[in-house]
Amino acid sequence: MVDIVEAKFITSAPSIDKAPPADEQNEVVFMARSNAGKSSLLNALTNHKGLAKVSSTPGKTRLINYFDVTFLDRDINEKRYARFVDLPGFGYAKVSKSMKYDWEKNLTDYIAQRAQIKLFIHLIDCRHPELDIDVDVADFLLNVANESQIILTVFTKIDKLNQKEQSALRRKFPDALMVSSSKKRGIGKLVSEIYEILQEEIIDDNI
């Protein structure tokens, strides 16, 4: 059994040149359309209600936020460390065109140039599983990710669907995970999946 036993905010950065310096810390990047429940999920994963600020205004956060997290593998009583990266929500509307362009360029540069990213987590509101913007982001990640980077699709707010709808979604996206931050469903499974992916990276690096 694996838990996240500690999480702390490190810093915020407007662009890659202001990001924390590269080190040995593997990074897990969370990406989502605005209002898909990214902040709520980060808080649920870390069991820390105030870690990521939940805003009622979609697209309000325009900084890249960094959090250091500690995993505890209870089976062997060992700790492992990683860095969670909270990217600004995409699909925002109430910003100027110039600001939107600068924002998107910063994110594109970050994703393409940040070598220590080991895992991309693309969060999608389960009620809107195939919006054009999410399809575009999925295609972009497939094009930009290198062979050492993993892409994981996670559907949020799964409690908003009935059992029939959930089953249909699972059939259509068999490799995706499904979570509900408010009901704490699928949270433990996602923590374990993140941990296992990072562990595989550590093993590969040591070979």
Contacts in CASP RR format, 6 or more apart in sequence:
PFRMAT RR
TARGET T0000
AUTHOR 0000-0000-0000
METHOD contacts of the structure
MODEL  1
MVDIVEAKFITSAPSIDKAPPADEQNEVVFMARSNAGKSSLLNALTNHKG
LAKVSSTPGKTRLINYFDVTFLDRDINEKRYARFVDLPGFGYAKVSKSMK
YDWEKNLTDYIAQRAQIKLFIHLIDCRHPELDIDVDVADFLLNVANESQI
ILTVFTKIDKLNQKEQSALRRKFPDALMVSSSKKRGIGKLVSEIYEILQE
EIIDDNI
1 73 0 8 1.000
1 74 0 8 1.000
1 75 0 8 1.000
1 192 0 8 1.000
2 71 0 8 1.000
2 72 0 8 1.000
2 73 0 8 1.000
2 74 0 8 1.000
2 188 0 8 1.000
2 191 0 8 1.000
2 192 0 8 1.000
2 195 0 8 1.000
3 47 0 8 1.000
3 71 0 8 1.000
3 72 0 8 1.000
3 74 0 8 1.000
3 191 0 8 1.000
4 45 0 8 1.000
4 46 0 8 1.000
4 47 0 8 1.000
4 69 0 8 1.000
4 70 0 8 1.000
4 71 0 8 1.000
4 72 0 8 1.000
4 191 0 8 1.000
5 70 0 8 1.000
5 71 0 8 1.000
5 72 0 8 1.000
5 79 0 8 1.000
6 69 0 8 1.000
6 70 0 8 1.000
7 46 0 8 1.000
7 48 0 8 1.000
7 51 0 8 1.000
7 67 0 8 1.000
7 68 0 8 1.000
7 69 0 8 1.000
7 70 0 8 1.000
7 84 0 8 1.000
8 67 0 8 1.000
8 68 0 8 1.000
9 51 0 8 1.000
9 65 0 8 1.000
9 66 0 8 1.000
9 67 0 8 1.000
10 20 0 8 1.000
10 66 0 8 1.000
10 67 0 8 1.000
10 68 0 8 1.000
10 83 0 8 1.000
11 20 0 8 1.000
11 65 0 8 1.000
11 66 0 8 1.000
12 63 0 8 1.000
12 64 0 8 1.000
12 65 0 8 1.000
12 66 0 8 1.000
13 19 0 8 1.000
13 20 0 8 1.000
13 63 0 8 1.000
13 64 0 8 1.000
13 66 0 8 1.000
14 62 0 8 1.000
14 63 0 8 1.000
14 64 0 8 1.000
14 106 0 8 1.000
15 64 0 8 1.000
15 106 0 8 1.000
15 109 0 8 1.000
15 110 0 8 1.000
16 106 0 8 1.000
16 109 0 8 1.000
16 110 0 8 1.000
16 113 0 8 1.000
16 114 0 8 1.000
19 64 0 8 1.000
19 66 0 8 1.000
19 110 0 8 1.000
19 114 0 8 1.000
20 66 0 8 1.000
20 83 0 8 1.000
22 114 0 8 1.000
22 115 0 8 1.000
22 116 0 8 1.000
23 116 0 8 1.000
25 68 0 8 1.000
25 81 0 8 1.000
25 82 0 8 1.000
25 83 0 8 1.000
25 116 0 8 1.000
26 82 0 8 1.000
26 83 0 8 1.000
26 116 0 8 1.000
26 118 0 8 1.000
26 119 0 8 1.000
26 198 0 8 1.000
26 201 0 8 1.000
26 202 0 8 1.000
27 82 0 8 1.000
27 83 0 8 1.000
27 84 0 8 1.000
27 85 0 8 1.000
27 114 0 8 1.000
27 116 0 8 1.000
27 117 0 8 1.000
27 118 0 8 1.000
27 119 0 8 1.000
28 82 0 8 1.000
28 83 0 8 1.000
28 84 0 8 1.000
28 85 0 8 1.000
28 117 0 8 1.000
28 118 0 8 1.000
28 119 0 8 1.000
28 121 0 8 1.000
28 194 0 8 1.000
28 198 0 8 1.000
29 85 0 8 1.000
29 87 0 8 1.000
29 111 0 8 1.000
29 114 0 8 1.000
29 117 0 8 1.000
29 119 0 8 1.000
29 120 0 8 1.000
29 121 0 8 1.000
30 38 0 8 1.000
30 41 0 8 1.000
30 42 0 8 1.000
30 84 0 8 1.000
30 85 0 8 1.000
30 86 0 8 1.000
30 87 0 8 1.000
30 121 0 8 1.000
30 123 0 8 1.000
31 38 0 8 1.000
31 87 0 8 1.000
31 89 0 8 1.000
31 90 0 8 1.000
31 120 0 8 1.000
31 121 0 8 1.000
31 122 0 8 1.000
31 123 0 8 1.000
31 137 0 8 1.000
31 141 0 8 1.000
32 38 0 8 1.000
32 89 0 8 1.000
32 90 0 8 1.000
32 122 0 8 1.000
32 123 0 8 1.000
32 124 0 8 1.000
32 156 0 8 1.000
33 89 0 8 1.000
33 90 0 8 1.000
33 91 0 8 1.000
33 123 0 8 1.000
33 124 0 8 1.000
33 125 0 8 1.000
33 131 0 8 1.000
33 133 0 8 1.000
33 134 0 8 1.000
33 137 0 8 1.000
34 58 0 8 1.000
34 59 0 8 1.000
34 89 0 8 1.000
34 90 0 8 1.000
34 91 0 8 1.000
34 92 0 8 1.000
35 58 0 8 1.000
35 59 0 8 1.000
35 125 0 8 1.000
36 89 0 8 1.000
36 123 0 8 1.000
36 124 0 8 1.000
36 125 0 8 1.000
36 156 0 8 1.000
36 157 0 8 1.000
37 54 0 8 1.000
37 123 0 8 1.000
37 125 0 8 1.000
37 156 0 8 1.000
37 157 0 8 1.000
37 181 0 8 1.000
38 52 0 8 1.000
38 86 0 8 1.000
38 89 0 8 1.000
38 123 0 8 1.000
38 156 0 8 1.000
39 52 0 8 1.000
39 53 0 8 1.000
39 54 0 8 1.000
39 55 0 8 1.000
39 61 0 8 1.000
39 86 0 8 1.000
40 52 0 8 1.000
40 54 0 8 1.000
40 156 0 8 1.000
40 181 0 8 1.000
40 182 0 8 1.000
41 123 0 8 1.000
41 154 0 8 1.000
41 156 0 8 1.000
41 179 0 8 1.000
41 181 0 8 1.000
42 51 0 8 1.000
42 52 0 8 1.000
42 67 0 8 1.000
42 84 0 8 1.000
42 86 0 8 1.000
43 49 0 8 1.000
43 50 0 8 1.000
43 51 0 8 1.000
43 52 0 8 1.000
43 54 0 8 1.000
43 181 0 8 1.000
44 179 0 8 1.000
44 181 0 8 1.000
44 184 0 8 1.000
44 187 0 8 1.000
45 84 0 8 1.000
45 187 0 8 1.000
45 190 0 8 1.000
45 191 0 8 1.000
45 194 0 8 1.000
46 67 0 8 1.000
46 69 0 8 1.000
46 84 0 8 1.000
51 67 0 8 1.000
52 65 0 8 1.000
52 67 0 8 1.000
52 86 0 8 1.000
53 61 0 8 1.000
55 61 0 8 1.000
57 94 0 8 1.000
58 89 0 8 1.000
58 91 0 8 1.000
58 92 0 8 1.000
58 93 0 8 1.000
59 88 0 8 1.000
59 89 0 8 1.000
59 91 0 8 1.000
59 92 0 8 1.000
59 94 0 8 1.000
59 95 0 8 1.000
61 86 0 8 1.000
61 88 0 8 1.000
61 89 0 8 1.000
62 88 0 8 1.000
62 95 0 8 1.000
62 99 0 8 1.000
62 103 0 8 1.000
63 88 0 8 1.000
64 85 0 8 1.000
64 86 0 8 1.000
64 87 0 8 1.000
64 88 0 8 1.000
64 106 0 8 1.000
64 107 0 8 1.000
64 110 0 8 1.000
65 85 0 8 1.000
65 86 0 8 1.000
66 83 0 8 1.000
66 84 0 8 1.000
66 85 0 8 1.000
66 86 0 8 1.000
67 83 0 8 1.000
67 84 0 8 1.000
67 85 0 8 1.000
67 86 0 8 1.000
68 81 0 8 1.000
68 82 0 8 1.000
68 83 0 8 1.000
68 84 0 8 1.000
69 81 0 8 1.000
69 82 0 8 1.000
69 83 0 8 1.000
69 84 0 8 1.000
70 79 0 8 1.000
70 80 0 8 1.000
70 81 0 8 1.000
71 79 0 8 1.000
71 80 0 8 1.000
71 81 0 8 1.000
71 82 0 8 1.000
71 191 0 8 1.000
71 195 0 8 1.000
71 198 0 8 1.000
72 78 0 8 1.000
72 79 0 8 1.000
73 79 0 8 1.000
73 80 0 8 1.000
73 195 0 8 1.000
80 195 0 8 1.000
80 198 0 8 1.000
80 199 0 8 1.000
80 202 0 8 1.000
82 194 0 8 1.000
82 198 0 8 1.000
85 117 0 8 1.000
87 107 0 8 1.000
87 110 0 8 1.000
87 111 0 8 1.000
88 103 0 8 1.000
88 107 0 8 1.000
90 104 0 8 1.000
90 107 0 8 1.000
90 133 0 8 1.000
90 137 0 8 1.000
91 133 0 8 1.000
92 100 0 8 1.000
95 103 0 8 1.000
111 117 0 8 1.000
111 120 0 8 1.000
111 140 0 8 1.000
111 141 0 8 1.000
111 144 0 8 1.000
112 144 0 8 1.000
117 149 0 8 1.000
118 148 0 8 1.000
118 149 0 8 1.000
118 150 0 8 1.000
118 197 0 8 1.000
118 198 0 8 1.000
118 201 0 8 1.000
119 149 0 8 1.000
119 150 0 8 1.000
119 151 0 8 1.000
119 152 0 8 1.000
119 194 0 8 1.000
119 197 0 8 1.000
119 198 0 8 1.000
120 141 0 8 1.000
120 145 0 8 1.000
120 149 0 8 1.000
120 150 0 8 1.000
120 151 0 8 1.000
120 152 0 8 1.000
121 152 0 8 1.000
121 154 0 8 1.000
121 194 0 8 1.000
122 134 0 8 1.000
122 137 0 8 1.000
122 138 0 8 1.000
122 141 0 8 1.000
122 151 0 8 1.000
122 152 0 8 1.000
122 153 0 8 1.000
122 154 0 8 1.000
123 154 0 8 1.000
123 155 0 8 1.000
123 156 0 8 1.000
124 131 0 8 1.000
124 134 0 8 1.000
124 153 0 8 1.000
124 154 0 8 1.000
124 155 0 8 1.000
124 156 0 8 1.000
125 155 0 8 1.000
125 156 0 8 1.000
125 157 0 8 1.000
126 155 0 8 1.000
126 156 0 8 1.000
126 157 0 8 1.000
126 158 0 8 1.000
126 160 0 8 1.000
126 161 0 8 1.000
126 166 0 8 1.000
126 169 0 8 1.000
126 178 0 8 1.000
127 157 0 8 1.000
127 160 0 8 1.000
127 161 0 8 1.000
128 134 0 8 1.000
129 155 0 8 1.000
129 169 0 8 1.000
129 172 0 8 1.000
129 173 0 8 1.000
138 151 0 8 1.000
138 153 0 8 1.000
141 151 0 8 1.000
142 151 0 8 1.000
145 151 0 8 1.000
148 201 0 8 1.000
148 204 0 8 1.000
150 197 0 8 1.000
152 176 0 8 1.000
152 177 0 8 1.000
152 193 0 8 1.000
152 194 0 8 1.000
152 197 0 8 1.000
153 173 0 8 1.000
153 175 0 8 1.000
153 176 0 8 1.000
153 177 0 8 1.000
154 176 0 8 1.000
154 177 0 8 1.000
154 178 0 8 1.000
154 179 0 8 1.000
154 190 0 8 1.000
155 169 0 8 1.000
155 173 0 8 1.000
155 176 0 8 1.000
155 177 0 8 1.000
155 178 0 8 1.000
155 179 0 8 1.000
156 179 0 8 1.000
156 180 0 8 1.000
156 181 0 8 1.000
157 180 0 8 1.000
157 181 0 8 1.000
157 182 0 8 1.000
158 166 0 8 1.000
158 178 0 8 1.000
158 179 0 8 1.000
158 180 0 8 1.000
158 185 0 8 1.000
158 186 0 8 1.000
159 180 0 8 1.000
159 182 0 8 1.000
159 183 0 8 1.000
159 185 0 8 1.000
161 169 0 8 1.000
166 178 0 8 1.000
169 176 0 8 1.000
169 178 0 8 1.000
170 176 0 8 1.000
170 178 0 8 1.000
177 186 0 8 1.000
177 189 0 8 1.000
177 190 0 8 1.000
177 193 0 8 1.000
178 185 0 8 1.000
178 186 0 8 1.000
179 185 0 8 1.000
179 186 0 8 1.000
179 187 0 8 1.000
179 189 0 8 1.000
179 190 0 8 1.000
180 186 0 8 1.000
181 187 0 8 1.000
END
